[in-house]
Amino acid sequence: MSAWLWRFEKSDGTEVEPAVAPDEFTTQGDAESWIGEHWKDLLAGGADQVHLFEDTTKIYGPMSLHAETGAEADGGSGSDSGAEQAEA
């Protein structure tokens, strides 16, 4: 059975301990649901971005935990950050 793991980093790629200890995830959906629920606490605790791994294989990342403002998102359209999209 695969283990789905998050790596938590500062914006410069330095690994940091998460402010919220992650569960052990057996599916990608469970891991993504968890990050959608906890990304604000992780950001407040010092993580700027995350990577998702299936065992030792990187699936994606870095994904910023910073919400985009209207001015930063596609011409001010108010698009959500990757973390907010994982919430949906």
Contacts in CASP RR format, 6 or more apart in sequence:
PFRMAT RR
TARGET T0000
AUTHOR 0000-0000-0000
METHOD contacts of the structure
MODEL  1
MSAWLWRFEKSDGTEVEPAVAPDEFTTQGDAESWIGEHWKDLLAGGADQV
HLFEDTTKIYGPMSLHAETGAEADGGSGSDSGAEQAEA
1 26 0 8 1.000
2 26 0 8 1.000
2 54 0 8 1.000
2 55 0 8 1.000
3 24 0 8 1.000
3 25 0 8 1.000
3 26 0 8 1.000
3 54 0 8 1.000
3 55 0 8 1.000
4 25 0 8 1.000
4 26 0 8 1.000
4 27 0 8 1.000
4 28 0 8 1.000
4 29 0 8 1.000
4 30 0 8 1.000
4 31 0 8 1.000
4 52 0 8 1.000
4 53 0 8 1.000
4 54 0 8 1.000
5 22 0 8 1.000
5 25 0 8 1.000
5 31 0 8 1.000
5 52 0 8 1.000
5 53 0 8 1.000
5 54 0 8 1.000
5 55 0 8 1.000
6 18 0 8 1.000
6 22 0 8 1.000
6 31 0 8 1.000
6 34 0 8 1.000
6 35 0 8 1.000
6 50 0 8 1.000
6 51 0 8 1.000
6 52 0 8 1.000
6 53 0 8 1.000
7 15 0 8 1.000
7 50 0 8 1.000
7 51 0 8 1.000
7 53 0 8 1.000
8 15 0 8 1.000
8 16 0 8 1.000
8 17 0 8 1.000
8 18 0 8 1.000
8 42 0 8 1.000
8 47 0 8 1.000
8 49 0 8 1.000
8 50 0 8 1.000
9 15 0 8 1.000
9 16 0 8 1.000
9 47 0 8 1.000
9 48 0 8 1.000
9 49 0 8 1.000
9 50 0 8 1.000
9 51 0 8 1.000
9 62 0 8 1.000
10 16 0 8 1.000
10 46 0 8 1.000
10 47 0 8 1.000
10 48 0 8 1.000
10 49 0 8 1.000
11 48 0 8 1.000
11 49 0 8 1.000
13 49 0 8 1.000
13 62 0 8 1.000
16 46 0 8 1.000
16 47 0 8 1.000
18 42 0 8 1.000
18 45 0 8 1.000
18 47 0 8 1.000
19 41 0 8 1.000
19 42 0 8 1.000
19 44 0 8 1.000
19 45 0 8 1.000
19 46 0 8 1.000
19 47 0 8 1.000
20 38 0 8 1.000
20 41 0 8 1.000
20 42 0 8 1.000
22 31 0 8 1.000
22 34 0 8 1.000
22 38 0 8 1.000
23 30 0 8 1.000
23 34 0 8 1.000
25 31 0 8 1.000
25 34 0 8 1.000
28 52 0 8 1.000
28 54 0 8 1.000
28 59 0 8 1.000
31 52 0 8 1.000
32 52 0 8 1.000
32 86 0 8 1.000
33 86 0 8 1.000
35 42 0 8 1.000
35 50 0 8 1.000
35 52 0 8 1.000
35 83 0 8 1.000
35 86 0 8 1.000
36 83 0 8 1.000
36 84 0 8 1.000
36 86 0 8 1.000
36 87 0 8 1.000
37 87 0 8 1.000
39 65 0 8 1.000
39 83 0 8 1.000
39 84 0 8 1.000
39 86 0 8 1.000
39 87 0 8 1.000
42 50 0 8 1.000
42 65 0 8 1.000
43 65 0 8 1.000
43 66 0 8 1.000
47 65 0 8 1.000
48 64 0 8 1.000
48 65 0 8 1.000
48 66 0 8 1.000
49 61 0 8 1.000
49 62 0 8 1.000
49 63 0 8 1.000
49 64 0 8 1.000
49 65 0 8 1.000
50 61 0 8 1.000
50 62 0 8 1.000
50 63 0 8 1.000
50 65 0 8 1.000
50 83 0 8 1.000
51 58 0 8 1.000
51 60 0 8 1.000
51 61 0 8 1.000
51 62 0 8 1.000
51 63 0 8 1.000
52 58 0 8 1.000
52 59 0 8 1.000
52 60 0 8 1.000
52 61 0 8 1.000
52 63 0 8 1.000
53 59 0 8 1.000
63 82 0 8 1.000
63 83 0 8 1.000
63 86 0 8 1.000
64 81 0 8 1.000
64 82 0 8 1.000
64 83 0 8 1.000
65 81 0 8 1.000
65 83 0 8 1.000
66 81 0 8 1.000
67 80 0 8 1.000
67 81 0 8 1.000
67 83 0 8 1.000
67 84 0 8 1.000
68 78 0 8 1.000
68 79 0 8 1.000
68 80 0 8 1.000
68 81 0 8 1.000
69 78 0 8 1.000
70 76 0 8 1.000
70 77 0 8 1.000
70 78 0 8 1.000
70 79 0 8 1.000
73 79 0 8 1.000
73 80 0 8 1.000
80 88 0 8 1.000
END
